Amino acid sequence: MAPKKGAGKKSSEKEYSVEKVVNKRTANRGVEYLIKWRGYPSSENTWEPATHLNCKNLVEEYEKGNAPQPPKASTRPRLAKRGRPASQKPSTSAASAPAPRGDKNALKKIESVKKQHGSLIFICEMGDGSKKRVSLAEAFSRWPSRVFKCFEEVILRLLEEGHSLTP
């Protein structure tokens, strides 16, 4: 059984060893991290308040690799019917659409989707050609129509292959 309390010392409580910080969320009681415990399977990961943790280097490593992108200046084009900019044609594929030139944070295409620690992770090619791993929540908040189109393509492909899908 995985530890139910944080990695800090408590009187007569065993101190568990943190292997890795897997995710982060903000909850009612503040910032919490999803912890992978050393010697336990990923199915035993637990959400722990930041104040309970005694692994500053692992938290910093996680934060460094998952730092939010600075907000970019928005110059929103006038929208035509169906929510697209007047000059933009509908995309034939959610997984590949041209990224604006010079915008390294723009999504060029969704290359693949993987399941990691029970969550979906999108492997994305960015406007500058770099690869970026993005959580479902981040991908959906940044590119909702592209994520929806990606799911639609996957579902249609599975159905064409003869799979039966149920929610």
Secondary structure as UniProt FT lines:
FT   TURN            11..12
FT   STRAND          18..27
FT   TURN            28..29
FT   STRAND          30..37
FT   TURN            38..39
FT   HELIX           42..44
FT   STRAND          46..49
FT   HELIX           50..52
FT   HELIX           56..65
FT   HELIX           81..83
FT   TURN            86..87
FT   TURN            94..95
FT   TURN            101..102
FT   TURN            104..105
FT   STRAND          107..116
FT   TURN            117..118
FT   STRAND          119..126
FT   TURN            127..128
FT   STRAND          131..135
FT   HELIX           136..142
FT   HELIX           144..160
FT   TURN            161..162
//
